[in-house]
């Protein structure tokens, strides 16, 4: 990107947003050109301003950060995306990377990570908070698996295995969310990532797999 890196920030926590803006604008070459407090406003602001990078909170009213990212990709908007999150689930990071997100920053380390993330993304590189490095190593290990070998339970994270066990117990997504203390949307993301990792398809395939492997999920 030539000249100043033009950035839009979308977060429904005003104090956090303003603090992040101050940190970013203190860095030479970075310019915050717009703000938004929800997903719909973020899309409108992006379409009006056309920044080079957008920083999206994953959890926002109306449209969350992942939904905004999907719409940007569907519309082929030429913009790089950085996601902010309080969640450390590997499944969310995997899903974000599949959507083409270049930066993934934990909110509790955003003060120290965000400028490095923006600069990396502006150079065309990927950046995740250092606390999530292990997840990237796991993804690389799975990607390097010999061709022809079938994916299995070792490819799942502990949380995904727990979700799969609850599915084997005939729990609904709502019941799983309550049991794990997470949102139903996060449960659905786990289910999607489990299916992708295990390369299983069909409305009942996940339940069938869970039941067949229930004894190994204890």
N, C-alpha and C positions, 0 to 999 in steps of 0.2 A: 504494500500500500504506500503511495507517495504522499508526502506532506503529513499533516496531522492525522492521527487515527481518530475518526469520528465515531462516537459511541452513543448508543441509547441504553438507558438502564430502566428496567421494569421490575418493581418490587412494591408490594402493598404495605410494607412497613416504612413509613416516611422517614423516621429518624435513621434507620439503617441505610436507606437510599441516599439521604443527604450526606451521611458520613462517608459512604463509598464514593460519592461524587467528589468530595473534598480530597480524598486520597488519590483518586485518579487524576484530577486536574492539577495536582501538585507536581505531577510527573510531566516533564517537557515532552511535547509531541503527542500528548493525549488530550482529546477534547470531548467533553460530554455535550452533545447537541440536542438531547431530548430525554424526557422522563415519562414514565407511565406507572399507574398504580394497579392495573389489571391487564388481563390478556388481550381483550378487545382493543383497549387503548394502546397497548404495545404495538399491535398490528397496524393500527391507524397511524401511529407516530412513525413507524418504520416506513410505511408506504409514502408518507408525506416528506420525510427527511432523507431517506435512503442513506443511512449510515453504513460504515464498513463492518462494524461489530455491534451486536446487541447482547446485553447481559440480562438474562431472564431468571427470575426466581421460579423454581419448579412449582411451588404452591402459591397460586394467585387466584383471585376471584374471576369468575366468568370463564376464562380459559387459563389452564395452568401452563407452565413453561414448556412442557413436552408437547402440548396441543398446539401452542403457538409455533414451535419449531416444525411440527408436521405441516402446518399450513404454509409456512415459509418455503419448505422444501417442495410441497405440491405446486406452489405458484412459481417455483424456480427463481425466487428472489435471491440475487447475488449478495449474500451477507453471511458473515461467520457468526456462530452462536456460542456463547459462554453461558452455562447453567450454574445457578447458585442453589445449594440445597443443605438442609440440616440432616438429610438421610445418608447413611453409609452403606445401604444395601448394594451389593454387586450387581443385582439385576437391573437397578435403575441406571447405573453407569453403563452397563452393556447396552441397554435400550437407547440411551442417549447417544452412544457412539454409533449405533446402527442408524440413527437419524442424521448422522453427519455432524454432530456437535464436536467442536474443536477444543473447548475448554470446559472443565467440570470442577467447580470449586466448592468446598465445604464452607458454610457460612461462619462457622466458629474459627476459621483460619483465613477468612476473606481479607482481613486487614493486611495480613502479611503476604498473601498469595495473589491478590487480584492484579496488581501491576505486572508481575512476572507472567501471569496467565495472558493478559492482554498483549504484552509484547511478543510472547511466543506465538499466539494465534495470528497476530499481525504479520509474523514472518512465515506463516503457512504451516506452523508446527502444532502439535497437540500438547495440551497441558492438563494435568489433573493434580489436585492437592496431594502433596507427598504422602499423606496418611492413606491414600488409596492405591499406592504403587503396587501393593501385593495383588490387587484385583487385576491389574494390567498384566502382571506376570502370569496369572492363572489363565487369562484370555490367550496369551501367546502360547502357553503350553498346550491348550486345547487346539489352537490353530495349527500347531506343529505335529499333531497326532498323525501317525502313518495313515496314508490313504487305505481305505478298505476296513479299518478298525471301526467298530461300532461304539458310539458314545454310550455312557452308562451313568450310574449313580456317582462314581468318583468325579464326574465332570460338574456336578451340582454343588452349590455352596451349602453350608449348614442350614441357612434359612430356607433355601429352596427344598432341601430334603425334609425339613419340618413341615413346610406347606404340602409337600407330596404325601407325607404321612397323614396329615389331616384330611386330605382329599381321599385317601384310602379308608378313612373313618367316615366317609360320606358327609363331610362337613361342607356347607355352602361357603361361598366367598365371604359373605357377611359374617358367618360364624368363625371363619379362619381369621378375619380381620380383628374380631373381638378377642379371640384367643391369643393373638400375637401382639395386640395393641397397636395395630397399624391401620391405615385406611383401606377401604375396599378396592380403591384404584390401585394401590400398591400390591394388593393380593393378585389382582388381574394381571399386573405387570409381571409378577413372579410366575404366574401360570403360563403366560406367553413365552417368557424366557426359558422355562423348563421345557416346553414343547420344542422351542428352537434348538436348544442344546441337545436334546435327546432325538431330534429329527423325527418327531411323531406328529401325525396330522389326523384330523377328523374330530368330530364333536365328542366322541366317547373314548378316544385313544388315550387321553391322559388318565382318565379313571381306570381304564383297563391296565395301563402300565403300573399305576399306583397299587392296584390290587395284586398284580402278579409279583410285585417286589415288596409287599408290605412287611414281610418277615425281616427284610434287610434294612428297613427304615426305623426299627425300634430303637 
